[in-house]
Amino acid sequence: MTLNHFGTDGIRGRAYESPLSLPEMARWGQAWGQVAAAKDVSSLLLGWDPRASSEPMAQALLQGLDGFPTMVLGVVPTPAVALLTQATPGAWGIMLSASHNPPEDNGIKGFNRLGEKLEEEEEEAIEAAFKLTSAPDSTLPLLHPAVGPVERYVSHLGTVELPDGFPIVVDCAHGATASFAPRVLRGTIHWIGVPADGTRINVGVGSTHLDALREAVKATGSELGIAFDGDGDRCLMVDSKGELVDGDQMLWLLAQDRLEAGEALPGIVGTVMTNGALEAALATRGVPFVRTPVGDKFLLRELQARGWDLAAEASGHLIQKREGPSGDGLATAIALLRALLRRPKLDRWTWRFEPWPLKLVNLTARERRAVEDCKALSAAMRSLEARHGGAGGSLRMVVRWSGTEPKLRLMAEAREPALLASAMAALETAARADLGIS
């Protein structure tokens, strides 16, 4: 069965529009409950981010669940749902969020008993059940969030106390971390992207809009800045000059911190988008590195298969399995701050690797076409691969459709800037011809 609604990160779209209209949310609730019961799931945990659409959508979902045992968590970061689901025997989790998307969007993320994203077969079963449901006639239920489980999540995170003379800026994107970050990050902190505000979530702030963070860091003379996304599963940093410290660099910092502490580091997982310079840097320390497709669920599966602990995407999804079953922006921020503070002040930023030149182009198309059906693009890729690719080659390419948007993503990475420019020009010209984009 082909998935029609689930992408790499659940179901996502415009709030109140198909497939996320309120009647359809009730149908999703019915479908989720039916499949959960068939899988011997005993309860569901439900959380959401602070978008204006989240509470009405949560009510509609609960209406469809029609009495299926559900613990309502309220406004929480996505990682809280994942962690608490893992800690609740026999439970699945549901999070209503569109992550880093704008306020008018929303979505549904599902978690299995391990607190990890649902398997494709479970998503297929939910979609199949959804097709057979109809909107219920019952009234919308009231929402009564439970306090105790959320407090357990905060306690699990712990805290980091910043020393005197170490001011930082933290951007909560007006999202789910806004009421949680001040409880776990303590010291001289300048806050932006607060409070939680569903009308401003991710608008000019957060991990996908870093200019506000850069400006605040420079204006306040802070040591660094930290930005979360709307639902709190991403974290990115900038240094005191406002320069980006992405997921690849953060992963390298944590790897070095563990090695210098004498910890075993059997290997690290990245994606096809991970910069090749990170792989080379890890090799100098004897740390194996493997790549997966883009999406945290693929990182998690690879970690599980290999029994490893650390993985990340450049976008800021950083997974520490010993800290929880999913990427957690707050846990990432705490780990990064601790690692930086363990370094001598004069050596605080000298650990970074020099990224290989990389360019990413997103092309918005009217409709998706399989990459292999794009003749000009496929020919360009074959030609470039024959001349510059292969093991030890000077060029690496990734061409894929976004899992959440109608965008074709073209990525090229090369050790030489001139080769990067010519390769990307060839890929973009071919892709535009295939997709009819002027």
Summary of the structure (lengths in Angstrom):
residues: 438
radius of gyration: 21.9
end to end distance: 34.2
largest distance: 65.5
contacts: 1571
relative contact order: 0.10
helix: 37%
strand: 21%
